[in-house]
Amino acid sequence: MNTKYLFLDIDGTLVGFDGVMPSSASEALKKAHENGHKLVICTGRQLSQVYPWLLKEIPFDGLILSGGAMVINDGKVAAHHFISQSSLKKLTDYFENSNTAYYLQTQSFLVSKKWCVDRTLSLFNKLGYTKEDLLTLFGETVIDDNAGGRSDVEKLIYYDSGVDFSELQKNIGDEFYIVGYSFGNLGNTSGEIAARGVNKASGIKEYLDCCGGDINDAFAFGDAENDVEMFKSVNTGIAMGNACDELKHLASYITADITDDGLYKAFAHFGLI
């Protein structure tokens, strides 16, 4: 088999929402790499949020981060996209006026305001997560009262919005890429926003362009709404058994749940291992 490019989401695909990767997934990744296939993380997480142990344990060839905003090939930055300051100010004003908590993703840390942090902590507490859990899962948050004036923001995440998703799409969708939040079960009141045209599919294209790969050799593995564009861009999309219905409808193949050796079974099914 010729070299395949395996684009892999993290949360719900490689790693459970408890922060643990099944041993079978680790075994599958290592075997596939030994067989000459390229392993590329494709996640909504920023660089600093990717688990250090994951990068140490698995020989990834590339990283697509913040939902396509940052692309790394062989340790070098191949592309990096930011939300413009004028657009960011528009976004933060919009959410503050609607009393909606938000975080800003940069390469190295999250940025927010204290009232947003307090509200989000309360929301995650109801889902069973502690403050310490969130620090482990998402990393450091810097409090910045002028958050909307930054120039290093890759993506905005909003939580528990009183604004309906369709209304949000209607109001600001022409200028931004908006998708439902990919971590946990927060319904349609939380989401992720990037500059228009920036998503996992655009990140895959930029990665393949820089390394000379063929989109026909690309496989995408995912479970959430922010994986939809990624699935549409490749010939072979593999949905985890725990994936959302929309992704399953697009999938070439539906494997078992992440906790039921889903990744290993998918790799074996396609002869990658």
C-alpha positions as a Markdown table, in Angstrom:
| # | Residue | x | y | z |
|---|---|---|---|---|
| 1 | Met | 0.0 | 0.0 | 0.0 |
| 2 | Asn | 1.3 | 3.5 | -0.9 |
| 3 | Thr | 1.7 | 6.1 | 1.8 |
| 4 | Lys | -1.6 | 7.3 | 3.3 |
| 5 | Tyr | -2.1 | 10.6 | 5.2 |
| 6 | Leu | -4.1 | 10.0 | 8.4 |
| 7 | Phe | -5.8 | 13.1 | 9.8 |
| 8 | Leu | -6.9 | 12.5 | 13.4 |
| 9 | Asp | -9.0 | 14.5 | 15.7 |
| 10 | Ile | -8.1 | 14.4 | 19.4 |
| 11 | Asp | -11.1 | 14.6 | 21.7 |
| 12 | Gly | -13.5 | 11.7 | 21.3 |
| 13 | Thr | -11.3 | 10.1 | 18.6 |
| 14 | Leu | -7.7 | 9.7 | 19.9 |
| 15 | Val | -8.3 | 10.6 | 23.5 |
| 16 | Gly | -11.5 | 10.2 | 25.6 |
| 17 | Phe | -13.1 | 13.2 | 27.3 |
| 18 | Asp | -11.4 | 12.0 | 30.5 |
| 19 | Gly | -8.0 | 12.7 | 28.9 |
| 20 | Val | -7.1 | 9.0 | 28.4 |
| 21 | Met | -6.1 | 7.4 | 25.1 |
| 22 | Pro | -7.0 | 3.7 | 24.8 |
| 23 | Ser | -3.9 | 1.5 | 24.6 |
| 24 | Ser | -5.3 | -0.1 | 21.4 |
| 25 | Ala | -5.3 | 3.4 | 19.7 |
| 26 | Ser | -1.6 | 3.9 | 20.7 |
| 27 | Glu | -0.7 | 0.5 | 19.2 |
| 28 | Ala | -2.6 | 1.2 | 16.0 |
| 29 | Leu | -0.9 | 4.6 | 15.5 |
| 30 | Lys | 2.6 | 3.2 | 16.0 |
| 31 | Lys | 2.0 | 0.3 | 13.7 |
| 32 | Ala | 0.5 | 2.5 | 10.9 |
| 33 | His | 3.6 | 4.8 | 11.2 |
| 34 | Glu | 5.9 | 1.8 | 11.0 |
| 35 | Asn | 4.1 | 0.8 | 7.8 |
| 36 | Gly | 5.0 | 4.2 | 6.3 |
| 37 | His | 1.8 | 6.1 | 6.7 |
| 38 | Lys | 1.8 | 9.8 | 7.9 |
| 39 | Leu | 0.1 | 10.7 | 11.2 |
| 40 | Val | -1.3 | 14.2 | 11.4 |
| 41 | Ile | -3.2 | 15.6 | 14.4 |
| 42 | Cys | -6.2 | 17.6 | 13.2 |
| 43 | Thr | -7.8 | 19.3 | 16.2 |
| 44 | Gly | -9.6 | 22.3 | 17.5 |
| 45 | Arg | -7.1 | 22.6 | 20.3 |
| 46 | Gln | -4.3 | 25.2 | 20.1 |
| 47 | Leu | -0.7 | 24.1 | 20.2 |
| 48 | Ser | -0.3 | 24.5 | 24.0 |
| 49 | Gln | -3.4 | 22.4 | 24.6 |
| 50 | Val | -2.2 | 19.3 | 22.9 |
| 51 | Tyr | -1.2 | 16.8 | 25.6 |
| 52 | Pro | 2.6 | 16.7 | 25.9 |
| 53 | Trp | 2.4 | 13.0 | 26.6 |
| 54 | Leu | 0.6 | 12.4 | 23.3 |
| 55 | Leu | 3.3 | 14.1 | 21.3 |
| 56 | Lys | 6.0 | 12.2 | 23.2 |
| 57 | Glu | 4.3 | 8.8 | 22.8 |
| 58 | Ile | 3.2 | 9.0 | 19.2 |
| 59 | Pro | 5.5 | 9.9 | 16.2 |
| 60 | Phe | 3.2 | 12.5 | 14.6 |
| 61 | Asp | 4.4 | 13.9 | 11.2 |
| 62 | Gly | 2.3 | 17.0 | 11.4 |
| 63 | Leu | -0.2 | 19.1 | 13.4 |
| 64 | Ile | -3.3 | 21.0 | 12.3 |
| 65 | Leu | -4.3 | 23.1 | 15.2 |
| 66 | Ser | -7.1 | 25.5 | 16.3 |
| 67 | Gly | -9.4 | 24.0 | 13.7 |
| 68 | Gly | -7.0 | 24.8 | 10.8 |
| 69 | Ala | -5.6 | 28.1 | 12.0 |
| 70 | Met | -2.1 | 26.7 | 12.4 |
| 71 | Val | -0.4 | 24.0 | 10.3 |
| 72 | Ile | 2.9 | 22.4 | 11.3 |
| 73 | Asn | 4.9 | 19.9 | 9.1 |
| 74 | Asp | 7.9 | 18.2 | 10.4 |
| 75 | Gly | 8.2 | 20.6 | 13.3 |
| 76 | Lys | 8.0 | 23.8 | 11.1 |
| 77 | Val | 5.1 | 26.2 | 10.8 |
| 78 | Ala | 3.7 | 25.9 | 7.3 |
| 79 | Ala | 0.7 | 28.2 | 7.7 |
| 80 | His | -0.7 | 30.4 | 10.5 |
| 81 | His | -4.0 | 32.4 | 10.4 |
| 82 | Phe | -5.4 | 34.9 | 12.8 |
| 83 | Ile | -8.7 | 36.7 | 13.3 |
| 84 | Ser | -8.0 | 40.3 | 12.4 |
| 85 | Gln | -8.2 | 42.9 | 15.2 |
| 86 | Ser | -11.2 | 44.6 | 13.7 |
| 87 | Ser | -13.1 | 41.3 | 13.3 |
| 88 | Leu | -12.1 | 40.2 | 16.7 |
| 89 | Lys | -13.4 | 43.5 | 18.3 |
| 90 | Lys | -16.7 | 42.9 | 16.4 |
| 91 | Leu | -16.9 | 39.4 | 17.8 |
| 92 | Thr | -16.1 | 40.2 | 21.4 |
| 93 | Asp | -18.5 | 43.2 | 21.4 |
| 94 | Tyr | -21.2 | 41.0 | 20.0 |
| 95 | Phe | -20.9 | 38.4 | 22.7 |
| 96 | Glu | -20.4 | 40.8 | 25.6 |
| 97 | Asn | -23.6 | 42.7 | 24.5 |
| 98 | Ser | -25.5 | 39.3 | 24.5 |
| 99 | Asn | -23.9 | 38.4 | 27.9 |
| 100 | Thr | -22.2 | 35.4 | 26.5 |
| 101 | Ala | -18.9 | 34.0 | 28.0 |
| 102 | Tyr | -16.1 | 33.5 | 25.5 |
| 103 | Tyr | -12.4 | 32.5 | 25.4 |
| 104 | Leu | -9.8 | 33.4 | 22.8 |
| 105 | Gln | -7.3 | 30.8 | 21.6 |
| 106 | Thr | -3.7 | 31.8 | 20.9 |
| 107 | Gln | -0.8 | 29.5 | 20.2 |
| 108 | Ser | 0.4 | 29.5 | 23.8 |
| 109 | Phe | -2.6 | 30.1 | 26.1 |
| 110 | Leu | -6.3 | 30.9 | 26.4 |
| 111 | Val | -7.4 | 34.6 | 26.9 |
| 112 | Ser | -10.6 | 35.7 | 28.6 |
| 113 | Lys | -12.2 | 38.1 | 31.1 |
| 114 | Lys | -12.8 | 37.1 | 34.7 |
| 115 | Trp | -16.6 | 37.1 | 34.4 |
| 116 | Cys | -16.3 | 34.7 | 31.4 |
| 117 | Val | -14.0 | 32.4 | 33.4 |
| 118 | Asp | -16.3 | 32.3 | 36.4 |
| 119 | Arg | -19.4 | 31.6 | 34.3 |
| 120 | Thr | -17.7 | 28.9 | 32.2 |
| 121 | Leu | -16.3 | 27.2 | 35.4 |
| 122 | Ser | -19.9 | 27.1 | 36.8 |
| 123 | Leu | -21.1 | 25.5 | 33.5 |
| 124 | Phe | -18.4 | 22.8 | 33.5 |
| 125 | Asn | -19.0 | 22.2 | 37.2 |
| 126 | Lys | -22.5 | 21.1 | 36.4 |
| 127 | Leu | -21.0 | 18.6 | 33.9 |
| 128 | Gly | -18.8 | 17.1 | 36.6 |
| 129 | Tyr | -15.5 | 18.9 | 35.9 |
| 130 | Thr | -13.5 | 20.7 | 38.5 |
| 131 | Lys | -11.3 | 23.8 | 38.1 |
| 132 | Glu | -8.3 | 21.4 | 38.2 |
| 133 | Asp | -9.8 | 19.2 | 35.5 |
| 134 | Leu | -10.2 | 22.2 | 33.2 |
| 135 | Leu | -6.6 | 23.3 | 33.8 |
| 136 | Thr | -5.4 | 19.8 | 32.9 |
| 137 | Leu | -7.7 | 19.6 | 29.8 |
| 138 | Phe | -7.3 | 23.1 | 28.4 |
| 139 | Gly | -4.3 | 24.7 | 30.0 |
| 140 | Glu | -3.7 | 28.2 | 31.3 |
| 141 | Thr | -6.1 | 31.1 | 30.9 |
| 142 | Val | -4.7 | 34.7 | 30.9 |
| 143 | Ile | -7.1 | 37.4 | 32.1 |
| 144 | Asp | -7.0 | 40.4 | 29.8 |
| 145 | Asp | -9.6 | 43.2 | 30.1 |
| 146 | Asn | -8.6 | 44.3 | 26.6 |
| 147 | Ala | -9.1 | 40.8 | 25.1 |
| 148 | Gly | -10.9 | 42.1 | 22.0 |
| 149 | Gly | -7.8 | 44.2 | 21.0 |
| 150 | Arg | -5.4 | 41.3 | 20.6 |
| 151 | Ser | -3.7 | 40.4 | 17.3 |
| 152 | Asp | -2.6 | 36.8 | 18.1 |
| 153 | Val | -6.0 | 35.1 | 18.3 |
| 154 | Glu | -6.5 | 32.0 | 16.2 |
| 155 | Lys | -10.1 | 31.1 | 17.3 |
| 156 | Leu | -12.9 | 32.2 | 19.6 |
| 157 | Ile | -14.9 | 29.8 | 21.7 |
| 158 | Tyr | -18.2 | 30.8 | 23.2 |
| 159 | Tyr | -20.2 | 29.1 | 25.9 |
| 160 | Asp | -23.9 | 28.9 | 26.9 |
| 161 | Ser | -25.1 | 31.6 | 24.6 |
| 162 | Gly | -28.6 | 33.0 | 24.7 |
| 163 | Val | -28.3 | 33.6 | 20.9 |
| 164 | Asp | -29.6 | 30.8 | 18.8 |
| 165 | Phe | -27.0 | 29.2 | 16.4 |
| 166 | Ser | -29.1 | 30.1 | 13.3 |
| 167 | Glu | -29.4 | 33.7 | 14.5 |
| 168 | Leu | -25.7 | 33.8 | 15.1 |
| 169 | Gln | -25.0 | 32.4 | 11.6 |
| 170 | Lys | -27.4 | 35.0 | 10.1 |
| 171 | Asn | -25.8 | 37.9 | 12.0 |
| 172 | Ile | -22.1 | 37.2 | 11.6 |
| 173 | Gly | -21.8 | 34.1 | 9.4 |
| 174 | Asp | -20.7 | 36.0 | 6.3 |
| 175 | Glu | -17.5 | 37.1 | 8.0 |
| 176 | Phe | -16.6 | 34.1 | 10.1 |
| 177 | Tyr | -16.6 | 30.3 | 10.1 |
| 178 | Ile | -18.9 | 29.1 | 12.9 |
| 179 | Val | -19.3 | 25.5 | 14.1 |
| 180 | Gly | -20.7 | 23.8 | 17.2 |
| 181 | Tyr | -18.4 | 23.2 | 20.1 |
| 182 | Ser | -16.5 | 19.9 | 19.9 |
| 183 | Phe | -15.8 | 19.0 | 23.5 |
| 184 | Gly | -18.3 | 17.3 | 25.7 |
| 185 | Asn | -22.1 | 17.6 | 25.5 |
| 186 | Leu | -22.9 | 21.3 | 25.6 |
| 187 | Gly | -25.7 | 21.2 | 23.0 |
| 188 | Asn | -26.1 | 24.0 | 20.4 |
| 189 | Thr | -25.5 | 26.9 | 22.8 |
| 190 | Ser | -21.7 | 26.7 | 22.5 |
| 191 | Gly | -19.5 | 27.0 | 19.5 |
| 192 | Glu | -16.2 | 27.8 | 17.8 |
| 193 | Ile | -15.5 | 30.7 | 15.5 |
| 194 | Ala | -12.5 | 31.3 | 13.2 |
| 195 | Ala | -11.8 | 33.6 | 10.3 |
| 196 | Arg | -13.9 | 32.8 | 7.3 |
| 197 | Gly | -12.3 | 30.0 | 5.1 |
| 198 | Val | -10.3 | 28.6 | 8.0 |
| 199 | Asn | -11.3 | 25.1 | 9.1 |
| 200 | Lys | -9.9 | 21.6 | 9.3 |
| 201 | Ala | -10.4 | 21.1 | 5.6 |
| 202 | Ser | -8.3 | 24.2 | 4.7 |
| 203 | Gly | -5.7 | 23.0 | 7.1 |
| 204 | Ile | -5.5 | 19.6 | 5.4 |
| 205 | Lys | -5.1 | 21.2 | 2.0 |
| 206 | Glu | -2.3 | 23.5 | 3.3 |
| 207 | Tyr | -0.6 | 20.5 | 4.9 |
| 208 | Leu | -0.8 | 18.3 | 1.8 |
| 209 | Asp | 0.4 | 21.3 | -0.4 |
| 210 | Cys | 3.5 | 21.8 | 1.7 |
| 211 | Cys | 4.5 | 18.1 | 1.8 |
| 212 | Gly | 3.4 | 17.1 | -1.7 |
| 213 | Gly | 0.7 | 14.7 | -0.6 |
| 214 | Asp | -2.3 | 13.7 | -2.6 |
| 215 | Ile | -5.8 | 14.3 | -1.3 |
| 216 | Asn | -6.9 | 11.0 | -2.7 |
| 217 | Asp | -4.5 | 9.3 | -0.2 |
| 218 | Ala | -6.1 | 11.2 | 2.8 |
| 219 | Phe | -8.1 | 9.6 | 5.5 |
| 220 | Ala | -10.0 | 11.6 | 8.2 |
| 221 | Phe | -10.9 | 10.3 | 11.6 |
| 222 | Gly | -13.4 | 12.2 | 13.8 |
| 223 | Asp | -16.4 | 12.4 | 16.0 |
| 224 | Ala | -17.8 | 15.9 | 16.2 |
| 225 | Glu | -19.4 | 18.7 | 14.2 |
| 226 | Asn | -16.1 | 20.5 | 13.7 |
| 227 | Asp | -15.0 | 17.5 | 11.7 |
| 228 | Val | -17.7 | 17.9 | 9.0 |
| 229 | Glu | -15.6 | 20.0 | 6.7 |
| 230 | Met | -12.7 | 17.7 | 7.1 |
| 231 | Phe | -14.9 | 14.7 | 6.0 |
| 232 | Lys | -16.2 | 16.6 | 3.0 |
| 233 | Ser | -12.6 | 17.3 | 1.8 |
| 234 | Val | -11.3 | 13.7 | 1.7 |
| 235 | Asn | -12.3 | 10.5 | -0.1 |
| 236 | Thr | -12.4 | 8.4 | 3.1 |
| 237 | Gly | -13.9 | 9.7 | 6.3 |
| 238 | Ile | -14.1 | 7.4 | 9.3 |
| 239 | Ala | -16.6 | 8.3 | 12.1 |
| 240 | Met | -16.2 | 6.9 | 15.6 |
| 241 | Gly | -19.1 | 5.0 | 17.0 |
| 242 | Asn | -19.5 | 7.8 | 19.4 |
| 243 | Ala | -19.7 | 10.4 | 16.6 |
| 244 | Cys | -22.5 | 12.9 | 16.1 |
| 245 | Asp | -25.2 | 11.9 | 13.6 |
| 246 | Glu | -24.3 | 14.5 | 11.0 |
| 247 | Leu | -20.7 | 13.1 | 10.8 |
| 248 | Lys | -22.0 | 9.5 | 10.6 |
| 249 | His | -24.1 | 10.4 | 7.6 |
| 250 | Leu | -21.0 | 11.7 | 5.8 |
| 251 | Ala | -18.7 | 8.9 | 6.8 |
| 252 | Ser | -17.3 | 6.3 | 4.4 |
| 253 | Tyr | -17.1 | 3.9 | 7.4 |
| 254 | Ile | -18.4 | 3.9 | 11.0 |
| 255 | Thr | -16.2 | 2.2 | 13.4 |
| 256 | Ala | -16.7 | 1.3 | 17.1 |
| 257 | Asp | -16.7 | 3.7 | 20.0 |
| 258 | Ile | -13.4 | 5.1 | 21.1 |
| 259 | Thr | -13.7 | 3.0 | 24.3 |
| 260 | Asp | -14.3 | -0.1 | 22.3 |
| 261 | Asp | -11.0 | 0.0 | 20.3 |
| 262 | Gly | -12.7 | 2.0 | 17.5 |
| 263 | Leu | -9.5 | 3.5 | 16.1 |
| 264 | Tyr | -7.6 | 0.2 | 16.0 |
| 265 | Lys | -10.6 | -1.6 | 14.3 |
| 266 | Ala | -10.8 | 1.2 | 11.7 |
| 267 | Phe | -7.1 | 1.0 | 10.9 |
| 268 | Ala | -7.3 | -2.8 | 10.6 |
| 269 | His | -10.4 | -2.6 | 8.4 |
| 270 | Phe | -8.6 | -0.3 | 5.9 |
| 271 | Gly | -5.3 | -2.4 | 5.9 |
| 272 | Leu | -3.3 | 0.4 | 7.5 |
| 273 | Ile | -1.9 | -2.0 | 10.1 |
